[in-house]
Amino acid sequence: MALIVSTPDPAVLLKAFKDKIDQGRIRSWSYDADSDFTMTHPDWKDLAWMRPNVMSDRIVFNFLATQDRPTTREVYALYHSRMIETLLASLDTLFEAARMSSQPVPGDVITKGQGED
């Protein structure tokens, strides 16, 4: 499942997102040297990452699972829904629309585990 955010200026949106994190105005997300975003809440931190792929008219946030635990639907859904919530609450004037796919797409990294589908 990817999150696709349509915007006239993807670089501005991504920079504003990082700036708000750096300023402490968005505290629910952090990012690493690769610009991958993870949630900061202790129950959800580092369970996955959202990797932005900047295109001319959108940002595609691909889901990256950890390699040491299976991807659950709960983690998958939570990361996507919280990212949309953050964008709407803090950066709504910088994008036109956001949508997500219901299944993994190329660029997503999912870890399958016993009993997972």
Order of alpha helices (4+ residues) and beta strands (2+ residues): beta-alpha-beta-beta-beta-beta-alpha-beta
